């Protein structure tokens, strides 16, 4: 594969006896410094594909219907 322009410049600096820029980098340059946040309420709401469907809540939604006979 071809080297990038920055890599070529680094190699040239090393060949000429100058300092390698990679040694001067901060130790934090290799770490992921993004802040991790917990999920918001909106994230939890959008996680469910269908609205009002919660399989972990098992409620009895059935009802009993009787036809009452009213005498005339």
LINBEL-V813449 format. One record per pair of residues at least 4 apart in sequence whose ideal C-beta (glycine too) atoms are under 8 Angstrom apart, sorted by sequence separation. I is the first residue (numbers start at 1). GAP is how many residues later the second one is. If there is no record, write none. Layout:
BEGIN
I|GAP + I|GAP
END
This chain:
BEGIN
3|4 + 4|4 + 5|4 + 6|4 + 7|4 + 8|4 + 9|4 + 10|4 + 11|4 + 12|4 + 14|4 + 19|4 + 20|4 + 21|4 + 25|4 + 27|4 + 39|4 + 40|4 + 41|4 + 42|4 + 43|4 + 44|4 + 49|4 + 3|5 + 13|5 + 19|5 + 28|5 + 39|5 + 48|5 + 13|6 + 14|6 + 48|6 + 13|7 + 3|8 + 13|8 + 10|10 + 10|11 + 10|12
END
